[in-house]
């Protein structure tokens, strides 16, 4: 019993500190604390919100790949239907933005091969967005 109580206290502290760090714009610090929640407290009711916040922090730090990965994990972990649909919509938007940015940046590449590769990657990301939007729309029907 005491071990469970200590674990609960540890989670509350980690979550509170992570939230404070995120609100203060210390996103790297918040990510370190969300990693603790991810590793040790995945069976808590607030685990999914930590995954969502992890995605936000990665995005704020400019690491879109990590933000997308965290959002995908959030989509998989979320069990509340409305939040799950919202998360899938957010993930689709992230894929879409990433794909459009890749295509826009393709023109800055120096070689035709690099331009073609960037366009291919951007198009693939947009296709992921379309699939995610379809999945999202299917849940709303």
N, C-alpha and C positions, 0 to 999 in steps of 0.2 A: 504494500500500500504506500509506504513512504517513497519508494522508488518512482511510482506513478505520479505522486504529488510533486516530487522534485523535477521530474521530466516536464510536467505541466508548467511549473514555475519557470523553468529554462526556456520553454517555448514562448511564454508571455514576455519574458525579458527580451529574447531575440526579436520577436515581432515588434515590440515597442521601439527598440533601438533601430531596427531596420526602417520602420515608418518615420522616425525622427530624422534619420540620415537622409532618406529619400526626400522628405519635405524641405530639408535644408540644402538640397542640391548636391549632397555627397553620395552620388550614385554608386561609385565603386565601393564605398563603405557599406551601403545598403545591400549591394550584391553579395558581399562577404557574409552578411547576416542572413540573407535569403538562402544562401548555399547551406548554412547550418540548418535552417528550417527544412530545406529540401532533403538533406541527408538524414536528419534525426527525427523529424516530426511529420513525416509524410502521412501519418494516420490521424492527423488532427483535422478539425472542421475548417480551419483557416489555411490549410495547405494550398488549396487552389488559388486563393487570393495572393499568396506569396509567389506562386508561379506567374500570375498576371503582373504583379509588381516587378518581378524580375525582368519580364519582357519590357516593361516601361523603362526601367533603369538602363538596360542594354541599348534601347532606342535613344535615350537621352545622351548616352555616351557615344553615339554614332556607330554602334556595332549592330547593324541591321540583321546580319546573319544570326547572331546570338539572340536578338530580339524575336526573330521569326521562330527560331527553335524553341525558345521559352513559350511563345504563344501557342505553338503546336502542342507542346506538352500540357499547357493549360487547357486547350481544347479537349485533349484526351482525358484529362483528370476531372474536369468539371462535370458534375452530375445533375446540377440544377438545369432543367430544360431551357429556361429563358436565358440564363447566363451562358449556357453552352452554345446556343444559337448566336448570341451576341459575340461570343469569342470567335466562332467560325467566320462571322462577318468581318471581324477585325483582322483575322488572319488572311482572309481573301484580299482585303484592302492593302495589307502589308506586302503580299506577293505582287499585287498589281503595281503599287508604287515602286517596289524594287525593280520590277521588269521594265517599267517606263524609264526609270533612272538609268538602268543599264543601256537601254536603247539610245537614250539621249547622250550618254557618255561615249557611245561607240565611235562617234565622229572624231573624238579626240585621240583615238589610237593612230599610231604612225603607219602601220602596215595594213594591207588589205586583209591579210589573214587574221590580224588582231581585231579589225573591225567586224569581220564575219563571225568570229568566235563570240565577241561581245553581243552582237545582234542575236546569235543563236541562244546564248544564255538568257538574254532579256526576254526573248520570245518564249522560252521554256518557262520562265517565271510567270509570265502573263497567262500561259496555259494552266499553270498551277492555280492561279487566281481564278480563272474561269471554272475550273473543277471545284474549287472551294466555294465559289458563288453558287454553283449548281447544287452542291451538297447542302449549303445553307438554305437555298430556295426549297429543296425537297423537304427539309424539316419544317418549313413554314406552311406547307400545303396541308 
